[in-house]
Amino acid sequence: MKSTSTRRRLLSTVFMLGLAVAATLPLQAQAEGKRKVIIDDDIGGPRAAQLMAIQSPDVEVLGITIVSGSTWRDENIAHALRTLEVIGRSDIPVVPGSTFPLLNTQETTRRWEALYGKLVYKGAWMDEKWPDGTIQSQPNYHAHDFVPQLPEGMPHTKAANEIAANFMIRKVHEFPGQVTILATGPMTNVALAISLDPSFAATAKEIVYMGGSLNPHQMLPSKSAEQFAREYINTPRLEFNFRWDPEAAKIALRAPWKRIVMVPADPSTATELSAKLLSDMTKSGTPLAQMVKKVTETGFPLWDELATAVWLDPTLISKSDQLYVSIDTDFGAGYGNTLSWPAAYAPPGLIASPTTVVREVNVPAFEKLMIKLMNLPTPPTPAPAAGSR
């Protein structure tokens, strides 16, 4: 009798363990089947560009790697950490990347401006007001190692103890042919990963990036649209992400990626984060929605959000071209400018891969996707896969 009772208890224990394991399998299977992405960005606050990917049920964000650009790296790290805390996704690692460009410096930029005229926007180097004024807030100029008080609150968690380039390399080799690099800031981290590991680009699935410009012009009637488009009236090929670190962009675009998708500034001029769009994006009242509504300034084109959106749903692209793309790294008037050619006109010996260049998007469908994703409940932290670390 005792033996029968023992067997029953043993069978009951095995059954319960089986149920527990079975309960984790759907989450693990979901995680294994999700689209994997590393977001490389100069995140200057809780932005829909990153949140849309995190909110997508079929996406696994492996990490957010941070670079300087619009603001300094350390401030960007704090923004990313705090954003993940608020939405309950601190499991996503925030990985420090490069503080400075490969070669370009603030002093070099000043010398260039003395020769060729003022740049409209200089990101973290904006130490003076726009010469012709703006209705947007003036960037908060400060030293690279200073982190100001954040409107969303200061983070309590810490960044990963790894550098961005190494993290990228490690992850693309952990999941060969599966990882998208979604680069929505300057490409310093990407260039460093390529330089450290010549197989990095070919091992990734693809790169989708926001950067460069071809011939953008004002598409919307608002004052904000007019002021943002003025940057391209006289310098249509000059865009900030490329201009902050031209050498890094050149390295990144010369690498042997399986697929390259470029989202230049051009389609962004048909977009604007209006007060109505912000209201529609945050109507759920979730912690995410409350944070975004509290800290987001309206009137901006949706540069980075477009890159995330066309990666999530390529059917949003209504017009694209196949071009070969490079960057002018000669220290002349065109330093940092986008260079592009159709295949028949590309110079002999050009080291570049064919690039899908997004020229136009379906803006109503794009906004609908943003509104949908930003109002979803944030997906829970996935169960760790067996043997993961």
C-alpha positions in Angstrom: 0.0 0.0 0.0 2.8 2.3 0.9 4.5 1.6 -2.4 1.3 2.4 -4.3 1.0 5.7 -2.4 4.6 6.6 -3.2 4.1 5.8 -6.9 1.0 8.0 -7.0 2.8 10.9 -5.3 5.7 10.5 -7.8 3.3 10.4 -10.8 1.5 13.5 -9.4 4.8 15.4 -9.0 5.9 14.4 -12.6 2.5 15.5 -13.9 2.6 18.9 -12.2 6.2 19.4 -13.4 5.0 18.6 -16.9 2.2 21.2 -16.7 4.7 23.8 -15.5 7.1 23.0 -18.4 4.2 23.0 -20.9 3.1 26.4 -19.6 6.4 27.9 -20.5 6.6 26.3 -24.0 4.2 28.7 -25.8 6.2 31.7 -24.5 9.5 30.1 -25.5 8.1 29.1 -28.9 6.7 32.6 -29.4 10.1 34.1 -28.6 11.9 31.7 -30.9 9.6 32.6 -33.8 9.7 36.3 -33.3 11.6 38.7 -35.6 14.8 39.7 -33.9 16.1 43.3 -33.9 18.7 45.4 -32.3 17.7 49.1 -32.1 20.8 51.4 -32.5 19.7 54.9 -31.7 20.5 58.3 -30.2 17.2 58.0 -28.2 16.5 61.5 -26.8 13.4 60.5 -24.8 10.5 58.0 -24.8 10.1 57.8 -28.6 7.5 55.9 -30.6 10.3 54.6 -32.9 11.6 52.3 -30.2 8.3 51.7 -28.5 6.6 50.5 -31.7 9.1 47.7 -32.0 8.8 46.8 -28.3 5.0 46.9 -28.5 4.8 44.6 -31.6 3.8 41.1 -30.5 5.9 39.4 -33.2 9.1 41.3 -32.4 11.9 40.4 -30.0 14.0 43.5 -29.2 17.4 41.9 -28.3 18.8 45.2 -27.0 19.0 48.9 -27.5 22.5 50.2 -28.3 23.1 53.8 -27.6 25.1 56.4 -29.6 25.5 60.1 -29.4 23.8 62.3 -31.9 20.8 64.5 -31.2 21.9 64.4 -27.6 24.9 62.8 -25.8 25.2 59.1 -25.2 25.0 59.2 -21.4 21.8 61.2 -21.5 20.4 58.9 -24.1 21.2 55.9 -22.0 19.2 57.4 -19.1 16.2 58.0 -21.4 16.3 54.5 -22.6 16.6 52.9 -19.2 13.8 55.0 -17.7 11.5 54.3 -20.6 12.0 50.6 -20.2 11.4 50.9 -16.4 8.1 52.7 -16.9 6.7 50.1 -19.4 8.0 47.2 -17.3 10.6 45.9 -19.8 13.9 46.4 -18.1 14.7 42.9 -19.3 15.8 44.6 -22.6 19.4 45.5 -22.2 20.5 49.1 -22.8 24.1 48.9 -24.1 26.5 51.9 -24.1 28.0 52.8 -27.5 30.2 55.5 -28.8 30.2 59.0 -27.2 32.1 60.7 -30.0 32.2 60.3 -33.8 35.1 58.4 -35.4 36.8 61.6 -36.7 34.4 64.5 -36.7 34.5 66.9 -33.7 32.8 70.0 -32.5 35.9 72.1 -33.3 36.1 70.6 -36.8 32.5 71.5 -37.3 33.1 75.1 -36.3 36.0 75.3 -38.7 33.8 73.9 -41.5 31.1 76.4 -40.7 33.6 79.2 -40.9 34.4 78.2 -44.4 31.0 77.1 -45.8 28.3 78.6 -43.6 26.1 77.6 -40.6 24.6 74.1 -40.3 20.9 74.3 -39.4 21.1 71.5 -36.9 24.2 70.1 -35.0 22.6 67.8 -32.4 24.6 67.6 -29.1 26.8 70.4 -30.5 24.0 73.0 -30.6 25.7 75.5 -28.4 23.9 78.5 -30.0 20.4 79.3 -31.1 19.1 78.9 -34.6 20.1 82.0 -36.6 16.6 82.5 -38.0 14.7 81.3 -34.9 12.4 78.3 -34.5 9.1 77.4 -32.7 10.7 74.2 -31.4 12.5 74.0 -28.1 16.1 74.8 -28.1 18.3 71.7 -27.5 19.7 71.6 -24.0 23.4 72.1 -24.6 25.7 70.5 -22.0 29.0 68.5 -21.6 29.1 65.0 -22.9 29.4 63.4 -19.4 26.5 65.4 -17.8 23.0 63.8 -17.5 20.3 66.5 -16.8 17.1 65.8 -14.9 14.8 63.9 -17.3 11.1 64.9 -17.5 10.1 61.3 -17.3 12.2 60.8 -14.2 15.7 59.4 -13.5 16.3 55.7 -14.0 17.1 53.3 -11.2 18.5 50.5 -13.4 21.9 50.4 -15.0 23.2 50.0 -18.5 24.7 46.7 -19.6 28.4 46.1 -18.8 29.3 45.7 -22.4 30.0 48.0 -25.3 27.5 48.3 -28.1 29.8 47.0 -30.9 30.6 43.8 -29.0 27.0 43.3 -28.1 25.9 43.6 -31.8 28.6 41.2 -32.9 27.7 38.7 -30.2 24.0 38.7 -31.0 24.3 38.4 -34.7 26.5 35.3 -34.2 24.2 33.9 -31.6 21.3 34.2 -34.2 23.0 34.1 -37.6 20.9 35.4 -40.4 18.1 36.4 -38.1 19.0 39.8 -36.6 17.9 43.1 -38.1 20.0 46.1 -37.2 17.6 49.0 -37.0 19.8 52.1 -37.0 18.0 55.4 -36.4 20.9 57.5 -35.2 24.5 58.1 -36.4 26.2 54.9 -37.4 29.3 55.0 -35.2 28.4 51.8 -33.3 27.6 50.0 -36.5 30.9 51.1 -38.1 32.8 49.9 -35.0 31.1 46.5 -35.1 32.1 46.2 -38.8 35.7 47.2 -38.1 36.0 44.7 -35.2 34.4 41.8 -37.0 34.5 41.8 -40.8 31.9 39.0 -40.8 29.4 41.1 -38.8 27.4 42.6 -41.6 27.1 39.4 -43.6 26.0 37.5 -40.5 23.2 39.9 -39.8 19.8 39.5 -41.6 19.8 43.1 -42.8 20.2 46.7 -41.9 17.3 49.2 -41.9 18.5 52.8 -41.3 17.2 56.3 -41.1 19.8 58.6 -42.6 20.8 60.6 -45.6 18.6 62.7 -48.0 18.1 62.9 -51.7 15.8 65.9 -52.4 13.3 66.5 -49.6 11.0 69.4 -49.6 8.1 70.8 -47.7 4.9 68.6 -48.0 2.7 69.9 -45.2 1.3 73.5 -44.7 2.2 73.9 -41.0 4.8 76.3 -39.6 6.7 73.4 -38.1 6.9 71.7 -41.5 8.2 74.9 -43.1 10.9 75.3 -40.5 12.1 71.7 -40.7 12.1 71.7 -44.5 14.3 74.8 -44.6 17.3 72.7 -43.9 17.0 71.1 -47.3 16.3 74.2 -49.5 20.0 75.0 -50.1 21.5 71.7 -49.0 19.2 68.9 -50.1 21.8 66.2 -49.7 22.8 67.1 -46.1 21.1 65.1 -43.3 22.1 65.1 -39.6 22.7 61.4 -38.9 25.2 61.2 -41.8 26.7 64.6 -41.1 27.4 63.8 -37.4 29.7 60.9 -38.4 30.3 60.8 -42.1 33.1 58.3 -41.9 31.1 55.9 -39.8 28.2 56.0 -42.3 30.6 55.3 -45.2 32.0 52.3 -43.4 28.5 51.0 -42.6 27.3 51.3 -46.2 30.4 49.7 -47.7 29.9 46.5 -45.7 28.5 43.3 -47.3 25.0 43.3 -45.9 22.5 40.8 -47.2 19.9 43.6 -47.5 19.9 47.3 -47.0 16.9 49.5 -46.6 17.4 53.3 -46.4 14.8 55.6 -45.0 16.1 59.1 -45.9 14.7 62.4 -44.8 12.6 62.6 -47.9 9.4 60.7 -46.8 9.5 62.3 -43.4 8.5 65.7 -44.8 5.0 64.3 -45.3 4.7 63.4 -41.6 4.2 65.4 -38.5 3.5 64.5 -34.9 0.5 66.7 -34.5 -1.4 67.2 -31.3 -4.2 65.0 -32.6 -1.9 62.2 -33.5 -0.2 62.3 -30.1 -3.7 62.3 -28.5 -4.7 59.3 -30.6 -1.5 57.4 -29.8 -1.9 57.9 -26.0 -5.6 57.4 -25.5 -5.2 54.0 -23.8 -4.0 55.7 -20.6 -1.4 53.0 -20.0 1.9 53.9 -18.2 3.5 54.1 -21.6 0.8 56.4 -22.9 1.0 58.7 -19.9 4.7 59.0 -20.2 4.7 59.7 -23.9 1.9 62.2 -23.6 3.7 64.0 -20.7 7.1 64.4 -22.3 6.6 64.5 -26.1 6.8 67.8 -28.0 4.6 68.0 -31.0 5.4 69.4 -34.5 8.3 67.1 -35.4 8.6 65.0 -38.5 8.5 61.3 -37.7 12.0 60.4 -39.0 12.9 57.4 -36.9 9.3 56.2 -36.6 9.2 55.8 -40.3 12.2 53.5 -40.3 10.6 51.3 -37.6 7.3 51.3 -39.3 8.5 50.2 -42.8 10.5 47.4 -41.2 7.5 46.3 -39.3 5.2 46.5 -42.4 7.0 47.0 -45.7 3.6 47.4 -47.4 3.6 51.0 -46.1 6.2 51.8 -48.7 4.4 53.4 -51.7 7.5 54.3 -53.7 11.1 53.2 -53.5 14.2 53.1 -55.7 17.1 50.7 -56.0 20.2 52.8 -55.7 23.9 52.6 -54.7 24.5 54.9 -51.8 27.7 56.4 -50.3 28.7 59.5 -48.4 31.1 62.4 -49.2 33.9 62.3 -46.7 36.1 64.9 -48.4 36.4 67.9 -46.1 34.8 70.3 -48.5 31.5 72.0 -48.9 29.8 68.6 -49.4 31.3 66.9 -46.3 28.7 64.4 -45.0 26.4 64.7 -48.1 24.6 61.7 -49.5 25.9 60.4 -52.8 23.6 58.0 -54.8 23.5 56.5 -58.2 21.2 54.1 -60.2 23.1 51.0 -61.2 23.8 52.2 -64.7 25.5 55.4 -63.5 27.5 54.1 -60.5 31.2 54.8 -60.7 33.4 51.8 -61.6 34.9 50.2 -58.5 32.3 51.6 -56.1 32.2 49.5 -53.0 28.5 49.5 -52.1 25.5 47.2 -52.2 22.2 47.8 -53.8 20.0 49.7 -51.4 16.2 49.9 -51.3 15.6 53.6 -50.8 12.2 54.6 -49.4 10.9 57.6 -51.3 7.3 57.8 -50.2 5.0 56.1 -47.6 1.3 55.6 -47.1 1.0 58.2 -44.3 -2.6 57.4 -43.2 -1.7 53.7 -42.9 1.6 54.6 -41.1 -0.3 56.7 -38.6 -2.9 54.0 -38.1 -0.1 51.5 -37.3 1.5 53.9 -34.8 -1.8 54.4 -33.0 -2.6 50.7 -32.9 0.8 49.7 -31.5 1.1 52.5 -29.0 -2.2 51.7 -27.5 -1.6 47.9 -27.1 -0.7 46.4 -23.7 3.0 46.1 -23.5 4.0 42.5 -24.2 5.3 40.6 -21.1 8.9 39.7 -20.5 9.4 36.5 -22.5 10.3 33.3 -20.6 14.1 32.6 -21.0 14.9 29.9 -23.5 16.6 26.8 -22.2 20.3 27.4 -21.7 20.0 31.1 -22.4 22.1 33.6 -20.4 
